[in-house]
């Protein structure tokens, strides 16, 4: 499952970001989340999003790797608030 949020309100700036995704436990570790985020970034660019915010819990190493694999730059990481990654979406 993947969600693309067209704009960020104050809540989404702190909890959720532009793109959220979830992978069923039995299929984790197979690259699906990385590919889903890659495709979602293409769609986000079509919506006019040039820099996408991706957030995850600070203990969610898998989601951190997915964000980084897709060009995510870590802006902030705290135990309480989690990780905040920004991905600049390049032109194809």
For each residue, the residues with C-beta under 8 A, 3 or more apart:
1: 21 22
2: 19 20 21 22 36 37 40
3: 19 20 21
4: 18 19 40 43 44 47
5: 8 12 16 17 18 19 20
6: 47 49
7:
8: 5 12 13 17 18 53
9: 12 13
10: 13 14
11: 14 15 16
12: 5 8 9 15 16 17 18 53
13: 8 9 10 17 53
14: 10 11 81
15: 11 12 55
16: 5 11 12 20 55
17: 5 8 12 13 20 52 53 54 55 84
18: 4 5 8 12 44 49 52 53 54
19: 2 3 4 5 37 40 41 44 52 54
20: 2 3 5 16 17
21: 1 2 3 33 36 37 40 66
22: 1 2
23: 27 28 32 33 36
24: 27 28
25: 28
26:
27: 23 24 30 32
28: 23 24 25 32 33 62
29: 62
30: 27
31: 34 35
32: 23 27 28 35 36
33: 21 23 28 36 37 62 63 66
34: 31 37 38 66 69 70
35: 31 32 38 39
36: 2 21 23 32 33 39 40
37: 2 19 21 33 34 40 41 54 66 67 70
38: 34 35 41 42 70
39: 35 36 42 43
40: 2 4 19 21 36 37 43 44
41: 19 37 38 44 45 52 70 87 89
42: 38 39 45 46 89 92
43: 4 39 40 46 47
44: 4 18 19 40 41 47 49 52 89
45: 41 42 48 49 50 89 91
46: 42 43
47: 4 6 43 44
48: 45
49: 6 18 44 45 52 89
50: 45 88 89
51: 86 87 88 89
52: 17 18 19 41 44 49 86 87 89
53: 8 12 13 17 18 84 85 86
54: 17 18 19 37 63 67 72 84 85 86 87
55: 15 16 17 82 83 84 85
56: 60 63 64 67 82 83 85
57: 60 63 82 83
58: 77 78 79 81 82 83
59:
60: 56 57 63 64 82 83
61: 64 65
62: 28 29 33 65 66
63: 33 54 56 57 60 66 67 83
64: 56 60 61 67 68 74 83 85
65: 61 62 68 69
66: 21 33 34 37 62 63 69 70
67: 37 54 56 63 64 70 72 83 85 87
68: 64 65 71 72 74 85
69: 34 65 66 72
70: 34 37 38 41 66 67 87
71: 68 87 88 90
72: 54 67 68 69 85 86 87
73: 85 86 87 88
74: 64 68 77 83 84 85
75: 84 85 86
76: 81 83 84
77: 58 74 82 83 84
78: 58 81 82
79: 58
80:
81: 14 58 76 78 84
82: 55 56 57 58 60 77 78
83: 55 56 57 58 60 63 64 67 74 76 77
84: 17 53 54 55 74 75 76 77 81
85: 53 54 55 56 64 67 68 72 73 74 75
86: 51 52 53 54 72 73 75
87: 41 51 52 54 67 70 71 72 73
88: 50 51 71 73
89: 41 42 44 45 49 50 51 52
90: 71
91: 45
92: 42
